[in-house]
Amino acid sequence: MSPTSAAATETVETEAGTARVTWYPAADPRLVLAVSHGAGGGIEAADLQALAAVLPAHGVSVALVEQPWRVAGRKVAPAPKTLDTGWRGLWPALARPGLPVISGGRSAGARVACRTAGELGARAVLALSFPLHPPGRPEKSRADELLGAGVPTLVVQGGNDPFGRPEEFPSEGGFELVEVPFGDHSFAVPKRAPVTRDAALTTVTDAAARWATSLG
């Protein structure tokens, strides 16, 4: 599930360095989804590519954002503060006149989106594979970041994500959670699972499209 083609790729200068935005525009957009990668990969992640392929048909222009450290070719993500600085610097380039912006990301990118949503005026947050805690360390919870987003939030989480399984998330907190059955942190599923990887990605895109449509 890959997008057909991008309309434009632009570089944006931020205080954290040069970032890059690849646009997949809707023909008649109602919203913009600006979504970034995690600490272990880039915008080639299967779920991000799937969103770019599917959401424009639902009136959502998708901007896949590469943080400065990825553009610079570094393999290790910087500290959260630096990630937030890069995201803030990108925000003016993500806004389109009259179009609300959904702030999104996968893993570390989801944390950035949650931490900065309120100050940047995001319409909502899409959190893919939110890293609720380090693997095997549930006492190191990051639930406060998720709960502090302050805007409508959709969490899409793999059922077998070692960074936080769906049942580990707070039962109340003002966010919606959609489970990807059998999915790991990348929404990959075991070979013997009764669902395929394509089906898992469809769960992601269906949930995002339904939720984005509900935002107006």
Buried (B, 14 or more C-beta within 10 A) or exposed (E): BEBEEBEEEEEBEBEBBBBBBBBBBBEEBBBBBBBBBBBBBBBEBBBBBBBBBBBBEBBBBBBBBBBBBBBEEEEEBBEBEBBBBBBBBBBEBBBBEEBBBBBBBBBBBBBBBBBBBBEBEBBBBBBBBBBBBBEEEEEEBBBEBBBEBEBBBBBBBBBBBEBBBBEBBBEEBEBEBBBBBBBBBBBBBEEEBEBEBEBBBBBBBEBBBEBBBEBE
